[in-house]
């Protein structure tokens, strides 16, 4: 059997070819993504300006050698984007980012997507501050989801900065939507390719039941605003094709997806429950333990995540910016 190997490294002087190597690997649909990620644990030829250390064999990498508060060269930005596509979620330890710097960083990767329901900071409306006071309920983001999938053009990616975190607990888990799709039988994958599902924010952000924030209380830690997105729905393919890598991924989630179009309620529930259960499986997931200053950046097109609310006795403050996406196909 012929062995599939990573392409040979380009000559050291040819920076442009080096930049393209990570992107070409991300787009190599002939190799399982997990195989590429495993090889990157020992291959030192792909990244020349950053260091990417895989977190697990299936998902995630810690990026070092970068200060995100500083203006970064296009070469470094391109390598970070290559790591983003290759690993699905990337982590930067010990960063010091002001809201201005977080917004400036996000703009290097694309157009910012302002949250339609959660109000941003007064001084920086593109930055939402996710605050949980000590002793308050912990329920923001505590179901597997892809950010803002209820929008007609769901957010491409998210950049989350830990401002203040508990000494232990309140980790975030991430799960690979490529792996969730690949783990299904070929016949089921073929069957699902023809279906679309309904996504809505009306359940997760129901004004009568939502906690951890408020639509009416100006003193609430997290402030919500009533918008059209609360009452509308979007129809997206159950399986989407990533627009940059060409890989297929499950694109339904337990927070925002309510039904599959064209099926009965009972049929829809059974299939959605099966698909929801694919996320969080250990072999396609990773868990990130936060320290103050850490930054996580993930691809909502290929990754789902969930906040773990296991510590409500300490205050937690996170700041998030999202990138504008496109219509899933």
Buried (B, 14 or more C-beta within 10 A) or exposed (E): EEEEEBEEBBEEEEBEEBBBBBBBBBBBBEEBBBEBBBBBEEBEBBBBBBBBEBBBBBBBBBBEEBEBBEEBEEBBBBBBBBBBBBBBBBBBEEBEBEBEBBBBBBEBBBEBBBBBBBBBEEEBEBBBBBBBBEEBEBBBBBBBBBBBBBBBEBBBBBBBBBBEBBEEBBBBBBBBBBBBBBBBEEEBBEBBEEBBBBBBBBBBBEEEEBEBBBBEEEEBBBBBBEEEBBEBBBEBBBBBBBEBBEBBBBBBBBBBBBBBEEBEEEEBBEBBEEBBEBBBBEEBBBBBEBEBBBBBBBBBBBBBBBBBBEBBEBBBBBBBBBBBBEEBE
